């Protein structure tokens, strides 16, 4: 049942922009308005409140009441200044489950400090300076479900350093990941969504994804994989969405996909597949939306 939530922020200066988002990942945000003064928000059961911090930055949270901070489940810090010093401020975000730190000049020390937020499920780190050393810290996040690591310094070794994380469901990886890194994905047995776009994986490397029985959504856009990779993909029994745009897959590879009866979404833009090959596949997969070529 939807409920009206009253939340109060400092009157004199806006803390940033207030938004509502779904708990599911990934999600869109609905912007409510400035985080300033008293605001009443209609909140559905599957939604959470969040703030994209403005010029006051992290320090502005110190002027927000403990009750209000407890209502915030999502925080976007990517729009303001943030550093290790920021996290030295003892801010009581008791229910924080998502934090966005994209494109900030932060690295391994800041990731280490995030462990104080014990309920974190989603961490966005695109474009940050985190390395394999920082990746080791993720094993301490007991509830982590979603990690966005695009354009970071994490390599195959970083995936090894993460150890076993049984709660991890969604993982977006940087371009330097290779087949060696795929071997460590078996340590994330609950993985349902995997983004390997622009990585250096090969056809043979995809065989290692068979160790992920719950994988339902796979992004392989703009990789060098081709037709010989497709038979490995047919072994992913739970797969519902497959993204192959910008790959070397041709009509020969599409014939293997005809057996993927659970597929609901398939993207083949800018591949070597032809209109004839795609039309044939559409006729075989009546319940799948096929986009391309």
C-alpha positions, 0 to 999 in steps of 0.5 A: 500500500502506498503511504505518505512520507513526511521528511524535513531538510534544512530551510536555508539551503538545499541539500540536493535533489530528492528522488524516488526509485525502485528497490530493484536493479537497475532502476530509473529515478523519479525526481521529486524536487529540492531537498529543502524544507518540509516535503511530503512524498507518496511512496509505494511499498517497492520504492525508496527515497534518495538524495542526489547531493548538491553543493553542500556535499556529504557534509550537508548531511550533518545538518539533517535530522537523524529521523530524516537520514533514516528515511534515506535508502539511496544516496547519489554522491557523484554530483558533489565533492567527496573524499576519504575526509568526507567519510570521517564525518559520523553520519547516521545513515542507518538504512542506506542500501544504495550509494552512487560514487560514479566518476569521483576521484576516490580509490581503495581507502574510500571503499574500505570506509563504506563498510560502516554502512552494513545494509549496502546492497548496491554500489556504483563505482563507474570511473573511479580509481578503485584497484584490485586492492579495493576489490578485496574489500567487497567480500566484507559487504555481507548484503551486497547484491549489485556492483557497477565497476565499469571504467575502474582499475580492477583486473582479473586479479581483482575478481580473484581478490573478491573471493566468494560472494553468494549474495551478488546478483548483478555485476558490470565489469571494466574493459580489461577483464579477460577469460582468466577473470571469467574463471572467478565468476563461479565464486558468485553463484547467485549472479543473474545479470552480467555485463561484459560489454567491451571486455577482452573475452574470447569465444572459448572463455564463455564456456566458463559462464556455464558455472552460473546457473541463475544467469538470466541477463547477459551483455556481450556488446562490442566484444570480439566473440563470434559464432563459435561462442554461441554454443556455450550460450545455449548451455545457459538454461535460465537466460532470458535476455542476451545482448550481442550488438557489435559482435561478430556473430553471423547467421551461422551462430544464430542457428544455435540460438534457435534452441534457446526457448526461454529467450525473451529479448535478443539484440543483434544490432551491428553484427554480421547477421543478415535480415534473412537469418534474423527473420528465420530466428524470429520464426523459431523464437516466437516469444522473443523480441529480436532487435537488429541487424 
